[in-house]
Amino acid sequence: MGDHDLVADDLLDWMPENTPESYVFLTRRLKTVQYGDLVKPRDRALCAFAHREADRVPVFEINVNSPIAEEALGHASWVGTGGRAWVQQYGEMISGGMRDEFVDGLALDTIELAQTFDWDIVVAPFCPGNNPIQPSRVDDTTWRYEQPESGVWYVMTYLPETDIAHQADHSFCHDGIAGLLRYVEWKEAQILAPDEGALDVTRMVVEACSDDRLVFAGWYDIPGAIDQAWLSLYFRWLLHEPKLMARYFEIEATFLELQITKAADLGAEGVICATDLAGQSGPFISPKLYREMIFPHFKRLVNACHREGLFVIKHTDGNVTKLEQDLLIESGIDGYHSIDPSAGMDLEKMKACHGERLTLCGNVDVTHTLPWGKPEEIRREVLRCLGQGAPGGGYVLSSSNSLHSQIPLSNYQIMLDTAREFGRYPIHLDAGENRLL
């Protein structure tokens, strides 16, 4: 038995007995992994999911905002979730009948960024479907979206000086629980089908990148309301309107399952689930409420991914310690991102507790170090993450959230250069000097 067989067989060893056959078949592809200096980026990523060491630690990002993308690519870009891209550019192009041009630019820039930064995993972001809700301009930085059939409308705006986007208003804030009921009843009456247009970026990224890189589709998750105007109502209704909220989650999960199946058909090999569940001090809701209201639907999505042979990386900011049993163990996810250091998430502890089964992703601080740190601080941060997360495999280096608009390209380049200089296996950490030998 060669090393190729060991990779697949090791991964199969820790799979539960009821693991879907299609997911088992996916692991057998690990037998094609090459070793040594000719390792492809996708092989490197597959080794991380197999908890084996390749030639070096893989790298990726789940999101890059347009300012850093434009500097890296040398041309205008509307990737990312910053306000200029997803409020201003989106509003102008969609309202101007340029949906296809917006999608093409999003896909081409995602592909170019993966090549420019040589990511091992590339995330194909969601995009507007073939018939997107038409926005109408309110002012220079604000757009209103309205869906008359469902009764839902919302207002998006952003701050040009920070590029931070947020939802300024939502119909639920005015209509209350009657608005949610109307939406759920409308959605339940639909004959659900996948929105193939919303997967156009995934299709193009797979076609361009899948031979060399592991392609994940984003972002599929049970909806939350963080950064939305009806956040307080969302939490109140979880407590006081559990049956209606369960219907809401059920219909959304049913649609997401269709999207997951279609993403797999297109050739994606993983899915990013990206609803934030926690803040600096802990989960937004109690572990009991999470287990009762959110977890069953999230577990359903994970199972759907595994039936289609897809890996699942769960992203959430914040401190999820109180949710670890459900979120990190019982859900069956394959990877956890972002391991938020600003919220007290400790990569070394995560590696000790979950490193044998979970592929850990992230932990390079984006609240201070990447945006504001000196070069030596950035290098020290990357070395810490490599030393704590990488030995034995099962770690993918990335920022602890995304490349937001305040991060200079030069700082991110220091992060990548350090990872590629010191992230070659085998890795050893001198704890006393907090550097790699």
C-alpha positions as CSV (number, residue, x, y, z in Angstrom):
1,M,0.0,0.0,0.0
2,G,1.4,3.4,-1.0
3,D,1.1,6.8,0.5
4,H,-1.8,7.5,-1.9
5,D,-3.8,4.7,-0.4
6,L,-3.0,5.8,3.1
7,V,-4.5,9.2,2.5
8,A,-7.9,7.8,1.4
9,D,-7.9,5.0,3.9
10,D,-7.0,7.2,6.9
11,L,-10.0,9.4,6.0
12,L,-12.3,6.5,5.6
13,D,-11.2,5.1,9.0
14,W,-12.8,7.9,11.0
15,M,-16.0,8.2,9.0
16,P,-19.2,7.1,10.8
17,E,-20.7,3.8,9.7
18,N,-23.7,5.7,8.2
19,T,-21.6,8.0,6.0
20,P,-23.3,8.3,2.6
21,E,-21.7,6.2,-0.1
22,S,-21.2,9.2,-2.4
23,Y,-19.1,10.9,0.3
24,V,-17.0,7.7,0.7
25,F,-16.4,7.7,-3.1
26,L,-15.2,11.3,-2.9
27,T,-12.5,10.3,-0.4
28,R,-11.2,7.6,-2.8
29,R,-10.2,10.4,-5.1
30,L,-7.5,11.2,-2.6
31,K,-5.7,8.2,-3.9
32,T,-4.7,10.4,-6.9
33,V,-3.0,12.9,-4.7
34,Q,0.6,13.5,-5.7
35,Y,3.4,14.2,-3.3
36,G,6.6,16.2,-3.4
37,D,7.3,19.4,-5.3
38,L,4.8,18.8,-8.1
39,V,1.7,18.8,-5.8
40,K,-1.2,20.6,-7.4
41,P,-3.1,23.2,-5.2
42,R,-6.2,20.9,-5.2
43,D,-4.1,18.0,-4.0
44,R,-2.7,20.1,-1.2
45,A,-6.2,21.0,-0.1
46,L,-7.4,17.4,-0.3
47,C,-4.5,16.4,2.0
48,A,-5.7,19.0,4.5
49,F,-9.2,17.3,4.6
50,A,-7.5,14.0,4.9
51,H,-5.5,15.3,7.9
52,R,-2.2,14.5,6.1
53,E,0.8,16.6,5.4
54,A,1.4,17.5,1.8
55,D,4.4,19.7,0.6
56,R,3.1,22.8,2.4
57,V,0.2,24.3,4.2
58,P,-2.7,25.3,1.8
59,V,-4.0,28.8,1.8
60,F,-7.3,30.4,0.8
61,E,-9.8,33.2,1.5
62,I,-13.6,33.0,1.6
63,N,-14.0,36.6,0.5
64,V,-12.0,39.6,-0.8
65,N,-13.4,43.1,-0.9
66,S,-13.1,45.2,-4.0
67,P,-10.4,47.7,-2.8
68,I,-7.7,45.1,-2.2
69,A,-8.9,43.1,-5.3
70,E,-8.5,46.2,-7.5
71,E,-5.0,46.8,-6.3
72,A,-4.0,43.2,-6.8
73,L,-5.6,42.9,-10.3
74,G,-4.8,46.4,-11.6
75,H,-8.4,47.1,-12.8
76,A,-11.9,47.8,-11.5
77,S,-13.5,45.0,-9.6
78,W,-16.8,44.3,-7.7
79,V,-15.9,41.1,-5.8
80,G,-16.5,41.0,-2.1
81,T,-19.2,42.2,0.2
82,G,-18.1,45.8,0.7
83,G,-20.6,48.6,0.1
84,R,-19.1,49.9,-3.1
85,A,-19.3,46.5,-4.8
86,W,-22.5,45.0,-3.3
87,V,-24.6,48.1,-2.9
88,Q,-23.4,50.7,-5.4
89,Q,-22.0,48.6,-8.3
90,Y,-24.7,46.0,-7.9
91,G,-27.5,48.5,-7.7
92,E,-26.3,50.4,-10.8
93,M,-25.6,47.4,-13.0
94,I,-28.7,45.3,-12.0
95,S,-31.1,48.3,-12.4
96,G,-29.4,49.1,-15.7
97,G,-30.1,45.7,-17.2
98,M,-26.5,44.5,-16.9
99,R,-27.0,41.4,-14.7
100,D,-24.9,39.2,-17.1
101,E,-22.0,41.7,-17.2
102,F,-22.0,41.9,-13.4
103,V,-21.9,38.1,-13.1
104,D,-19.2,37.7,-15.7
105,G,-17.0,40.3,-14.0
106,L,-17.6,38.6,-10.6
107,A,-16.6,35.2,-12.0
108,L,-13.6,36.4,-14.0
109,D,-12.2,38.4,-11.0
110,T,-12.7,35.4,-8.7
111,I,-10.7,33.2,-11.1
112,E,-8.0,35.9,-11.5
113,L,-7.6,36.4,-7.8
114,A,-7.2,32.6,-7.2
115,Q,-4.5,32.6,-9.8
116,T,-2.8,35.8,-8.6
117,F,-2.7,34.7,-5.0
118,D,-2.2,31.0,-5.9
119,W,-5.0,29.8,-3.5
120,D,-5.4,26.1,-3.1
121,I,-9.1,26.5,-2.5
122,V,-11.2,29.0,-4.5
123,V,-14.7,30.0,-3.3
124,A,-17.2,30.8,-6.0
125,P,-19.5,33.5,-4.4
126,F,-23.2,33.6,-4.8
127,C,-24.5,35.9,-7.6
128,P,-27.9,37.3,-8.7
129,G,-30.1,34.8,-10.5
130,N,-31.5,35.3,-14.0
131,N,-34.4,37.4,-12.7
132,P,-33.0,39.3,-9.7
133,I,-35.1,41.7,-7.7
134,Q,-34.8,45.1,-9.3
135,P,-33.3,47.8,-7.1
136,S,-34.3,51.5,-7.2
137,R,-31.9,54.2,-6.2
138,V,-32.8,56.2,-3.0
139,D,-29.7,58.4,-3.0
140,D,-26.0,58.1,-3.9
141,T,-25.3,55.3,-1.4
142,T,-28.7,53.7,-0.9
143,W,-30.9,51.3,-2.8
144,R,-34.3,49.9,-2.2
145,Y,-35.3,46.3,-3.3
146,E,-38.9,45.2,-3.5
147,Q,-40.6,41.9,-4.2
148,P,-44.3,42.6,-4.6
149,E,-45.4,39.0,-4.8
150,S,-44.0,38.2,-1.3
151,G,-44.6,41.6,0.2
152,V,-40.9,41.8,1.2
153,W,-38.8,44.9,0.7
154,Y,-35.6,46.1,2.1
155,V,-33.1,49.0,1.9
156,M,-29.3,48.6,1.5
157,T,-26.8,51.4,2.1
158,Y,-23.1,51.9,2.8
159,L,-20.5,54.3,4.2
160,P,-18.1,55.3,1.4
161,E,-15.3,56.2,3.9
162,T,-15.3,52.6,5.4
163,D,-16.9,50.6,2.6
164,I,-19.2,48.9,5.2
165,A,-22.6,47.9,3.9
166,H,-25.7,47.3,6.0
167,Q,-29.4,46.9,5.7
168,A,-31.1,50.1,6.8
169,D,-34.7,49.0,6.8
170,H,-36.9,45.9,6.1
171,S,-40.6,45.3,5.6
172,F,-40.7,43.0,8.6
173,C,-39.8,45.9,10.8
174,H,-43.1,47.5,9.7
175,D,-45.4,44.6,9.1
176,G,-44.3,42.5,12.1
177,I,-45.1,38.8,12.3
178,A,-47.8,39.2,9.7
179,G,-45.0,40.1,7.2
180,L,-43.1,36.9,8.0
181,L,-46.2,34.8,7.7
182,R,-47.1,36.3,4.3
183,Y,-43.6,35.5,3.1
184,V,-43.6,31.9,4.4
185,E,-47.0,31.2,2.9
186,W,-46.0,32.7,-0.4
187,K,-42.7,30.6,-0.5
188,E,-44.5,27.4,0.5
189,A,-47.0,27.9,-2.4
190,Q,-44.2,28.0,-4.9
191,I,-43.0,25.0,-6.9
192,L,-39.5,25.1,-5.8
193,A,-36.7,24.6,-8.3
194,P,-33.0,25.5,-8.3
195,D,-32.1,29.0,-9.3
196,E,-29.5,28.0,-11.9
197,G,-28.6,31.6,-12.7
198,A,-27.5,32.1,-9.1
199,L,-24.9,29.4,-9.8
200,D,-23.4,31.0,-12.9
201,V,-20.3,32.1,-11.1
202,T,-19.9,28.6,-9.6
203,R,-20.2,27.1,-13.1
204,M,-17.6,29.5,-14.6
205,V,-15.1,29.1,-11.7
206,V,-15.4,25.2,-11.9
207,E,-14.7,25.3,-15.6
208,A,-11.6,27.5,-15.2
209,C,-10.2,26.2,-11.9
210,S,-11.3,22.7,-11.0
211,D,-8.4,20.9,-12.7
212,D,-5.9,22.7,-10.4
213,R,-7.8,24.0,-7.4
214,L,-10.5,22.7,-5.1
215,V,-13.7,24.7,-5.8
216,F,-16.2,25.5,-3.1
217,A,-19.6,27.1,-3.7
218,G,-20.7,29.8,-1.4
219,W,-22.7,30.6,0.6
220,Y,-25.4,28.2,1.7
221,D,-26.7,28.2,5.3
222,I,-29.7,28.5,7.4
223,P,-30.6,32.2,7.3
224,G,-29.7,34.5,10.2
225,A,-30.4,38.2,10.5
226,I,-27.0,39.6,11.5
227,D,-26.4,42.9,9.7
228,Q,-30.2,43.0,8.8
229,A,-32.6,45.6,10.1
230,W,-35.0,43.0,11.6
231,L,-32.3,41.4,13.8
232,S,-34.2,42.0,17.1
233,L,-37.4,40.5,15.6
234,Y,-35.5,37.4,14.4
235,F,-34.4,36.7,18.0
236,R,-37.8,37.5,19.5
237,W,-39.6,35.3,17.0
238,L,-37.2,32.4,17.7
239,L,-38.5,32.5,21.3
240,H,-42.1,33.5,20.8
241,E,-43.0,32.2,17.3
242,P,-41.1,29.0,17.1
243,K,-43.6,27.2,14.8
244,L,-43.6,29.9,12.2
245,M,-39.8,30.3,12.4
246,A,-39.5,26.5,11.9
247,R,-41.6,26.8,8.7
248,Y,-39.4,29.6,7.6
249,F,-36.2,27.6,8.1
250,E,-37.8,24.5,6.5
251,I,-38.7,26.2,3.3
252,E,-35.3,27.9,3.0
253,A,-33.5,24.7,3.7
254,T,-35.5,22.9,1.0
255,F,-34.5,25.5,-1.6
256,L,-30.9,25.4,-0.4
257,E,-30.8,21.6,-0.8
258,L,-31.8,22.1,-4.5
259,Q,-29.0,24.6,-4.9
260,I,-26.5,22.2,-3.3
261,T,-27.5,19.4,-5.7
262,K,-27.1,21.7,-8.6
263,A,-23.7,23.0,-7.4
264,A,-22.5,19.4,-7.2
265,D,-23.8,18.7,-10.7
266,L,-21.7,21.6,-11.9
267,G,-18.6,20.1,-10.4
268,A,-18.1,22.0,-7.1
269,E,-16.4,19.9,-4.5
270,G,-17.4,21.7,-1.4
271,V,-19.7,24.3,0.2
272,I,-19.2,27.2,2.5
273,C,-21.9,27.8,5.1
274,A,-21.5,31.3,6.3
275,T,-24.2,32.5,8.7
276,D,-22.6,34.1,11.8
277,L,-23.7,32.5,15.0
278,A,-21.7,34.3,17.7
279,G,-20.1,37.6,18.8
280,Q,-17.1,38.5,20.9
281,S,-18.7,37.2,24.2
282,G,-20.4,34.1,22.8
283,P,-23.4,32.8,20.8
284,F,-26.2,35.1,19.8
285,I,-28.7,32.7,21.2
286,S,-28.6,30.1,24.0
287,P,-27.2,26.6,23.1
288,K,-30.6,25.2,24.0
289,L,-32.4,27.4,21.5
290,Y,-29.7,26.8,18.8
291,R,-30.1,23.0,19.3
292,E,-33.9,23.2,19.1
293,M,-34.4,25.8,16.3
294,I,-31.3,26.0,14.1
295,F,-29.3,22.8,14.4
296,P,-31.8,20.3,12.9
297,H,-32.0,22.4,9.7
298,F,-28.3,23.0,9.5
299,K,-27.6,19.3,10.0
300,R,-30.0,18.7,7.1
301,L,-27.8,20.9,4.9
302,V,-24.6,19.1,5.9
303,N,-26.2,15.7,5.2
304,A,-27.4,17.0,1.8
305,C,-23.8,18.1,1.0
306,H,-22.4,14.8,2.0
307,R,-25.0,12.9,-0.1
308,E,-23.7,14.9,-3.1
309,G,-20.0,14.2,-2.2
310,L,-19.3,17.7,-1.1
311,F,-17.1,18.9,1.8
312,V,-18.6,21.4,4.2
313,I,-16.7,24.3,5.8
314,K,-18.7,26.2,8.4
315,H,-17.8,29.8,8.8
316,T,-18.8,31.9,11.8
317,D,-17.2,34.8,13.6
318,G,-17.2,35.0,17.4
319,N,-16.7,32.7,20.3
320,V,-18.6,29.4,19.6
321,T,-17.3,27.5,22.6
322,K,-20.8,26.9,24.0
323,L,-21.9,25.5,20.7
324,E,-19.0,23.2,20.1
325,Q,-20.8,19.9,20.7
326,D,-23.5,20.6,18.2
327,L,-21.8,22.8,15.7
328,L,-18.4,21.2,15.5
329,I,-19.0,17.6,16.4
330,E,-22.6,16.4,15.9
331,S,-23.3,18.5,12.8
332,G,-20.7,16.4,10.8
333,I,-19.0,19.4,9.2
334,D,-15.6,18.8,7.6
335,G,-14.0,22.2,8.3
336,Y,-14.4,25.2,10.7
337,H,-13.5,28.7,9.7
338,S,-12.7,31.4,11.1
339,I,-11.5,30.5,14.6
340,D,-11.8,34.1,15.6
341,P,-8.8,35.2,17.8
342,S,-10.4,38.5,18.7
343,A,-13.3,36.5,20.4
344,G,-10.9,34.3,22.3
345,M,-11.0,31.3,20.0
346,D,-7.7,29.5,20.6
347,L,-6.2,27.6,17.6
348,E,-3.9,25.5,19.8
349,K,-6.9,24.3,21.9
350,M,-9.0,23.7,18.8
351,K,-6.3,21.6,17.3
352,A,-6.0,19.5,20.5
353,C,-9.7,19.0,20.9
354,H,-10.9,18.7,17.3
355,G,-7.9,18.5,15.0
356,E,-8.2,14.8,14.4
357,R,-11.6,15.2,12.7
358,L,-12.0,18.8,11.7
359,T,-10.0,20.7,9.1
360,L,-9.3,24.0,10.8
361,C,-9.2,27.2,8.7
362,G,-8.2,30.7,9.6
363,N,-7.1,32.4,12.8
364,V,-4.9,35.1,11.3
365,D,-6.2,38.2,13.1
366,V,-8.1,40.7,10.9
367,T,-9.2,43.1,13.6
368,H,-5.7,44.5,14.3
369,T,-2.8,42.5,12.8
370,L,-3.6,42.3,9.1
371,P,-5.1,45.8,8.7
372,W,-2.8,47.7,11.1
373,G,0.1,45.5,12.1
374,K,3.8,46.0,11.3
375,P,5.5,43.5,9.0
376,E,7.1,41.7,11.9
377,E,3.8,41.5,13.7
378,I,2.1,39.9,10.7
379,R,4.9,37.4,10.2
380,R,4.8,36.5,13.9
381,E,1.0,36.0,13.7
382,V,1.4,33.7,10.7
383,L,4.1,31.7,12.4
384,R,1.9,31.3,15.4
385,C,-0.9,29.9,13.3
386,L,1.4,27.6,11.4
387,G,3.0,26.3,14.5
388,Q,-0.4,25.7,16.3
389,G,-2.5,24.5,13.4
390,A,-0.4,22.9,10.8
391,P,1.6,19.9,12.3
392,G,0.0,16.7,11.2
393,G,-2.1,18.3,8.5
394,G,-5.7,19.3,8.8
395,Y,-5.1,23.1,8.6
396,V,-5.7,25.7,5.9
397,L,-4.2,29.1,6.5
398,S,-6.5,32.1,6.0
399,S,-7.5,35.3,7.7
400,S,-9.9,35.0,10.6
401,N,-12.7,36.4,8.5
402,S,-12.0,37.8,5.1
403,L,-9.9,40.4,3.3
404,H,-12.0,43.4,4.3
405,S,-11.6,46.8,2.8
406,Q,-9.2,48.1,5.5
407,I,-6.5,45.5,4.9
408,P,-3.6,46.7,2.7
409,L,-2.6,44.4,-0.1
410,S,1.1,44.7,1.1
411,N,0.1,43.2,4.4
412,Y,-1.7,40.3,2.9
413,Q,1.3,39.7,0.6
414,I,3.5,39.5,3.8
415,M,1.1,36.9,5.1
416,L,1.3,34.8,2.0
417,D,5.0,35.1,1.7
418,T,5.5,34.0,5.3
419,A,3.2,31.1,4.8
420,R,5.0,29.9,1.8
421,E,8.5,30.3,3.3
422,F,7.8,28.7,6.6
423,G,4.7,26.6,5.9
424,R,6.6,23.7,4.3
425,Y,6.2,20.3,5.9
426,P,7.4,19.0,8.3
427,I,6.7,21.9,10.6
428,H,8.2,22.4,14.1
429,L,7.4,25.1,16.6
430,D,9.9,26.4,19.1
431,A,7.3,27.5,21.7
432,G,9.9,29.5,23.7
433,E,10.7,31.9,20.8
434,N,7.3,31.5,19.0
435,R,9.0,30.9,15.7
436,L,9.5,28.0,13.3
437,L,12.7,26.2,13.1
